[in-house]
Amino acid sequence: MTHVLESVLQGRVLRVTLNRPEKRNALSSELCLDLTRVLDQAGADASVGAILLCANGPAFCAGMDLHEIGPSTTEAIDIAHEQLFTIGARLAKPVVAAVGGAALGGGAGLVANCHVVIASQAATFGLTEIRLGLWPFLVYRAVSAALGERRTTELALTGRIFGAAEARELGLVHEVVQDAAQNLDRRAAEVAAQIAAFSPTSIRSGLGFLREVRGLDWEQAGLAARRVRLQVFASPDFQEGIRAFREKRAPRWPSLGF
């Protein structure tokens, strides 16, 4: 792993930490490529049950590294950006974010791609690209999916920065904890570990279902739901879940090798 990104497996949780604190964890080309690669590898790794996305320093992520953005941006970086800002729609593994500082521009887009977001009271958010004469093109889809098109458009047009309480009201953040860093880290790790302990089959099927029904009409989505549900009903994990419930014990998921 390069110096701009740290990655360590803790039980079934892969802790991935942005490590450019001196640059407010701005998304340089190196960091984008590394982060995209690590997340994709985690998505294919059976030993990983959930991903915990953290950041070193006072800021979570200040967005794209402006020193590297321009007409000369390479196709490889463009592809990495597209992959990074669609992780929520692509990965078959849940991503939990621990946001303890500013998450602006691309940083807010990164947050919107995470399935569960825990933030400290000091965290701030915003689609600030308009202040630079830009528009949040690549992150718009993920933020819009989280907040709705009308609210996302307002944030994109005003470029305003808002706090964790409003982010929770809007649906960008799911839980807000007291400012102490250890509170944020402990709670986010707890949530990630809890998710990682659930059935890999049900999580993979559920996230796959979300990808499949995106854009389908009501009837087509219903057909897909019934088909996927029948597949899960027939899975060894579901049979074990029923047995464990009846026997009042913790399940031992067959998909984990039990």
N, C-alpha and C positions, 0 to 999 in steps of 0.2 A: 504494500500500500504506500502511496506517496505521502508526503508531509501535509498535503492539503486536505486529507481525508483519513479518518481513523475508523477501523472496523474491528469489532470483537464479538464473538459468539458467547453469550451468557445463557447457559441452559439452551432453550429453544428460541431465544430472542437474539437477533443480530442487532447489536447497537452500532449505528453508523453515525459518526460525528463530523460535522463540517469543521474544518480546522484552519481557517484563515482569519483569526480574530483581529489581526492588524488591519485587515481590509473589510472588516464587518461581515466576513464570510461571503463576500461578493462571489458570484458564480463565474469564475474564470473558465476558459476553455478546458484547462487541466482538471478543474474540480467537476465541471459538467460531465466530462468523459469518464472520470473515475467513478462519480456517483451513479451515472447511468449503468456502467458496467457492474458495479457492486450490487445494485438493486436487481438487475436482470439475473445475475448469478444467484442471488438469494431466492429469487422467484422460482428457480429450477432446483434448489437445494432442499432435499427432503428433511435435512436436519434443522432447517429454519422454519419455525412456526409463525413468527411475526417479526417485523422490522421496527426498531425504535430509532427514529431520526432525531438527533440532537445537534447542538452547536456549541463550540467553545467561544468564550468571550461574551461581551455584553449584548451583542446583536445576534439574532437568529440567522438572518440573511438579508443583506441590503439589496438583493436583486442581481441583475447581470453586471458583470465587470465592464463598465463603460469604456475602458481603455481598449477593449477588444471588439467592440461592436461597430460595424460599419459596412460599407459596400464590399469590402475585401474579405468579409467573413467567409470561411471555407465551407464547402458543402458538408464536410464531416461534422463541423461544429453545428451547422443548421440542423442536421439529423439528430445530433446529440441533444440539442435543445428541444426538439420536437418529442423525442423519446422521454426526456426528463419531465417535461410538463404534461405528459399523458400517463405517468406511472399509475395513477389511481384507476385508470381505465384499462391498463394493460396487465398489471401484475396479478398473479394468482395468490399472492401473500398479502395479508393486511399490514398497513403501515401506520404506526402511531407516531405523532409528532409531539415533541416537548419544546414549546416555544417560550423562551425566557426574555426576549428582547424584541427589537424591531424586525418585522417581516414585511418588507416593502417591495413593490414591483414583482419581479420574479420570485422573491421570497414569499410573498403572499400567494403566488401561484403554486409554489411548492407546498405550502400549507394546505391549499385547497385540494391538492392531489392526495393528501393523506386521509386515511379512512377514519381515524380518531385523532382529535387534536386536544392536547392539554396545554394550557397557557398560564403563565404567571400574571398577576395583576399588573405588572409593569410592561407587559408585552404590548406592542403597537403594530398596526397593520395599515396597508394602503396600496392602492394601484396608482403609483406616483409617476408613471411614464409620461403623462400629459404635461408635466412640468418641464420635461426635456424636449417637448415637441414630438413625442412618440405616442403610441397607443399600445395597450397590453395585448397584442395580437395572439401570441402563443399561449398565454395563461388564461385568456378570456373564457375558453370553453370550460375549464375546470372550475373557475370561480363562478361562472354562470350556473353550472350544475349544482354548486353548493348554495348559492344565494338567490338565484333567479336572474333572468336577463335584465329586468328593469333596474334592480338594485345594483347589479354589476355595472351597467351602463352609467348610472349616477356616479359610482365610485371612480370609474374610468374618466369621466368628464371633469370631475372636480379635483381629482388627485388628492383628496383629503386623507389625513391620517387619523385613525380612530383607535380607541383602546380595547382592552380585552373584554370588558363588560359588553360593549356594543357588538364586538365580534361574536360573542356568544349569542346575543339576541338575534343577530343576523343569520347564524348557523355556520359561520366559518370556524368557530371554536366550540367544543363540546363541554369543556369543564375549565374553570378558572380556579387556581390555587393561590395561596398567599405567596408573597414575593420571594421568600427565601429560596435560594437555588436548590437546596436539598429537598424542599417540599415538592418542587416541580419534578425533579429527577426521580424521587421516590414514587410519586403518584404515577408518572408516565411509565416507569418500569413495571409497576404493579399491574397497570392496565395491559401492557404488552404481554406480560407473563401470563395473565389470565386468558387472554385471547389465544396465545400460543398453546395453552393446555387443552383447548377444545379440539374437536375432531378435524383433522386435516381434510378429510373427505367432504365434510359439510362446508368448511370454509372455501375450499377450492370450487365446489359446486355452486355455492352462493355467489362468489365473486364472478365466476364464469357466467352465471345466469344474468347478473347485472350487465355484463358486457354484451351479452347476446340480445337482451330486450331493449337496449338503448336505441331509440328511433323506431321501434316496432309499434304498430297500432295495438289497441286494447285486446282485440281478439287474438292476434298473433302472439302477444306477450303471455296471454293466458294459456295458449297451447304449449308454449315453451315452458311455462311454469309447471304444468302438469307432467310434461315429459321429464324434466329434470327432477321433480319431486319423486316420481316413480323410480328413477335411477338411484336416488339417495335412499328411498325405502328399502331397496334391494341390497344396499351396501352392508358389509360386515360391521362397519362403524355404527350404523343406525341400530342394527340388531343388538350390538353390545350396549349401546346407550339405553335401550329399552330394558335389557337385563339388569344393568346397573341401577336403573331407576327402581325397578321392582325389588331388587335386593338391597336397596338403600346403601350403596357403596359408590366410590368413585369409579368412573368407567376406565377401562384399559383398551384404548383404541387399537384395533387390529392394524390400521394403516400406519401405526407407529412401531409395529413389530411385536406387540404384546400377544 
